Every structure is written in C-alpha cells, then in structure tokens.
Amino acid sequence: MDEFISANPCNFDHGSLFELVQRLTLDHRLNDSYSCLGWFSPGQVFVLDEYCARYGVRGCHRHLCYLSDLLERAENGAMIDPTLLHYSFAFCASHVHGNRPDGIGTVTVEEKDHFEEIKERLRVLLENQITHFRYCFPFGRPEGALKATLSLLERVLMKDIATLVPQEEVKSVIRKCLEQAALVNYQRLSEYAKLEGKKREMYEHPVFCLASQVMDLTIQNVGRLVTPAKKLEDNIRLAELVIEVLQQNEEHHAEAFAWWSDLMVEHAETFLCLYSADMDAALEVQPPDSWD
C-alpha cells in the first residue's frame, strides 16, 4: 500500500483508471435496493468530479465511458433513464461537432471514433426499445421515459448538433419500429392465448411424425386435433385480448406518441390486420351448417 501511496501520479494512465473506477461505481449504484435508473448519487458524483479535476481526465472521455457503460447495462435489460443518456450524448456531441456554447472544447481522434460507435449502438438500442415499447415501458412506466426515448432518437438521428433532422426521416424510422411492434405484440399475444401451443401440439401428433401412421389415419382423425369449434373459440378469446391491448396502448402510450398519432393509428390497423388473418382462417374451416 505504501508503494501506491508514494507513487508518482504522472506515471499512471488516469483515463483508463477513471474508466474502471466509474464502471465499478455504476455497478455498485445499480445494485442499490432502489432503482436509480443509472444516475449517480451526489456523493459519487463529487468523488468522480474530484478525480477528474486532480488528474486531468477529459470531460468528453468521461462521458463517452459513462455512455458506453450505460448502454451495456441497457442492452442487458437494465432500465436506464433516457434523459440521462440524452445529457451525456449531448455533451459528447457538442465536443465532437465543435460547437459548444462556451466556444471551448477539444476532442481526440480516438474520442471521435468512439463517439460514432456509441452513436450507432444508441440508435439501435432506441429503435429496439420503441419496437418493444409495451415491454420496455409497461403501462407507461417510468413516467415520461417513452417520450424522452423518442426525443433522444430524434437527437441521435441528427447529422450534427445544429442541423435538425427532416421530420419525414424521423417519421420513417418510427413507422418502421411501430410496424415491427405490431408483429411483436401480436406474436406475444398469440402465445399468451396459447394458440401457438395448440399448433405445436398438432404438429407433434404422430400423424405428422410417422409416415406409416399417416397412411392409416383419416382426415377426420386429423380434424379432431383442433376442431373448428375450438379454433373459433380460441380466436374469440384472442379478440378480447386484442381489444384489451389496444385500450392499454391508448391509455398508457398514446400521449408519448402525440406528435406521431397517425403512426399509432397505422400501428393499430396493422395489429388488427394480423388478427383478422387468423380469424378468417378460423371461419374458413367452419362447417356450412354451423351458422344457425
């Protein structure tokens, strides 16, 4: 220990050491008994500020490392406040694009390359969260997080900090996410309604596994695996769940998409089209005499 205490600080790579200290501090913070969403405590911020001031750790390097650590946790399923990501991203962008409000700011080539890598990772993460908005922000929680995520995505799509991205480009990205969201939501809803389980049971039946039995079983035997009446009953149950999901979207997520309300309408229509295909398939197999 005495050797470390008496060592010359100038002989150490404080950029790498600070990155390690900050990562371990974040791990400790995220293991707290309450949710911090990635924010450091005031005491932790004081220690990190003091380290940077004493040993000359660059602000851009500090926030790039912070962003990288936060993205890693978010990619592994931890909930990170998008406002926090926005603050650090804006700080780094102001350095990289050279238009800080105070007119002072430098960036190294390594930091610029690291920023572009993080920017792409952040874009992918945000698009994935919007696609899975029902599961990343259940019942609109944390409050305001989905709206902040949409705002951050718009910022990430900007070519530089001063040039606004065309609204049609942002709209195109969000439309693509919501189209995928409709498919994801319907697939998960179908699984919840056990329709997929019924299909797997049907295909695992010996009639589909043993060729010798295929020749012996009649069409009536195959039909008994999933009867038309059962299929219709399952789809009626699924219809109730579809309506419930659309009501939840309107209640908990519509406000966040207020600027893109037409895209939410398209999302709902796509979602209903997926259901109508299953309902049409169920109606087609109903016997003619079942409509009394």
N, C-alpha and C positions, 0 to 999 in steps of 0.2 A: 504493500500500500504506500509506503514511504517513497518508493521509486516513482509511482504515478504522481504523487503529490509534488515531488521535486522536479518532474519532467518539464521540459520546455514546451509550452503550448504551441509554439510555432512549428514544431516538428510533427504535428498531427493533421490529418485531413478532417477538418471540422465539418465540412459539408457532408461527408459520409457518416461521421459520428452523430451529427444532428439528425440525419435521416433515421438512424437507428433509434435514437432517443425519442423522437417524435412518434415513430411506429409503435414502440413499446408503450408509450404514454397513451396512445389511442387504443391499443389493446386493453390496457388497464381501465380506461374510461368506458369502453363498450361492455366491459364485464361488470359494471355497476349494477346494483339491484333495481335501478330505474332506467328508463330509456332516455339517452342523451342525444340520439339521432346524429352522433358524430361530433357534437360540439364539445370543446374542452371546458373544464371548469376554470374559473378566474385564477385560481392558484396555479393550475397547469399552464395557462397562457402566460402568466408572469414569469415562470421558470423558463419557458421556451423563448420568450422575448429577451430575457436576460442572457441566455446562451448566445442568441444571435447577435446581441449588442456587444458582448465581450469578445467573441471570437470571429466576428465579421462574416457571419453566414448570410448569404444574399437572400433578399426577400422573395425574389422570383423562384429561386431554388427551394426555399422553404415551402411555398405554396404549391409548387409542382409536386414535391414529395407528398404533401398533405393530400392533394387531389388524387395522386396515384394510390395512396393507402385507402382513401375513402372509396374510390372506385372498386378496389379489390374486395372490400367488405360488401359493397352494394351488389357486386356481381355474384357474391356467395350467399346472397339472400338477406343481408342485414339492411334495416331501414335507415337510410341516410337522408337528412334534411336537404331537399333540393336547393333551398335558399343558401345553405352553407356551401354547396357545390358552386352555386352562382357567384358568391362573393369571391371565392378563391380563383375561379375561372376568369372572372372579370379582371382581377388583379394581375394575373399572368398575361392575359390578352393585352392589357394596357402596356406592359413591358415589351411583349413580342412585336406589337404593331407600332410601337414608338410614339404613342400619342397620349401619354399620361397627362392628367390635368395640371400637375405642377411642372411639367416640361422636363422632369428629371427621371431618368430610367435607362438602364442598360440591360442587355441580355446577351448571353454567350451562345455560341453555335449549338452546344450540347443542350442548353435550355430550350432553344427554339425547336430543335428536333424532338425533344421530349414533350414539348407543348403540343406539337402536331400529332404525336402518338396518343397523348391523353385526350385531345380533342376528338379523335376518331373513336376511341373507347367510350367516351362520354356520349357521343351521338348514338352509338349502338345501344348503350345502356338505356338512354332516354326513350328511344324508339321501342325497345323491348318493354319498358315499363308502361308506355302508353298502350301498346298492344295488349298487355295483361293488366289493364287499369283496374278491372274488378278484383284482382287478386293482390296487386301491389298496393292498392289504396282501397281496401274493403270498407264499404259503407262511407266512402269519402274521407277516411282517416289515414294519416294525420290530417287535421283540418287545413285546407289550403294547399296541401302538398301536390295534388294533381295539377292545380292551376299553376303553381310555381314550376312544376316539371315542364309544362307546355311553354311557359315563358323562357325557361332555360334552353329548351330545344331551339326556340327561335333565335336566341343569342348565339348558340353553338353553330347554327347554320350560316351566320354572318361571315362574310369573307374577311372583314376586319372590323375593328371596334366602332368605326364611324359610318360605315356603309350598311344601311338597312337591307335585309334580305327581302326580295319581292314576296308579297303576300301569297301569290299563286304558288310559289315554290314551297312555302311553309304549308300551305293548304294541301298540296300534293303529297307531302310526306305524312301529314296527319291522316289524310284519306287512306293512304296505303296501310297505315297502322290500324285504323278502325276497320278496314276490310278484313285484315288478318284477325283482329279482335273478335269479329262476328263469328269467324270459323272456330277460333279457340274456345269462345264461350259456349257455342253450340255443342262442340265435341265434348266438353266437360259436363255440360248439362245432360247430354245423352248418356254419358257414363253414369252420372248420378242417378238417372232414371232407370238404369240397368238394362237399357236397350242393347248396349254393346255386349253385356254379359250374356243376354239371351242369344245373340248372334253367335258368340263363341261356343256356347253350349250346343247350338245346332250344328256348327261345323265340326265339333269334336265328336259328334254322334258316329257310331260305327258305320252308318250308311255312307259317310264321306271318307272313312278310313280304310275299309276293307273292300277291295274290288269284288270279292266273291259274294259279299252280302248285298252289294249294290244291285246285283242281278236278281236277288231274291225278294228284296223289299219293294213294295208297290208305291205308287205315287201317294196313296192315302196314308201310308206309314210315314212318309216324309212330311206330309202336311201336318201330321199330328205333333211334329216337333215344335212348331209355333203356329197355332191355329189362327185363322183370320180374325176371329173374335178377340183373341188375346192380343194380337198385333194392334187392333183398333183400340182396345182398352189401354194399352201402353202409350199409344200416341195421344189419347185424350188426357192421360196423366201428364205427358210431356207438355201438352198445350198449356196446362195450368202453370207448369214451371216456367215456360217461355214468357207468359204474361207477367209472372212474378219478377223475372229478371228485368224485363223492360220497365216495369214500375220502379224497381230499385235503381236502375240507371237514371231514370228521370228524377228520382228523389235525391240521390246522393252524388251523381256525377254530372248532371246537366249544367249546373252552374259553372263548373270548371271549363266546360266546352261552350260557354255562352258566345264566344267570338266565332265558333265553328258549329253553330246549331244545325246548319244544313247538313254537315257531315255526320252529326249524330242521327239525323233523320235517315240518311243513307245507311248508316250502321244498323239501325233498327230494321230497315227494309231488307237488308242482306240477311240479317239474323232470321227474319220471318220467312224469307225465301228458302233457307236451309231447312226450316221446319216443314214448310209446305211440301217440299220434295218427299220427305218421309211420310207425311200424311197422305199424299197422292199415292204413294206406293202401297200404303195400308188399305186405301179404298179400292185400289185396283184388284186386290185379291179377295175382296168380299164377295160371297155368293150372290147371285141375282135376286134370290128370294129373301134377302136379309133386310130389305128396306120397307117392311110392312109398317 
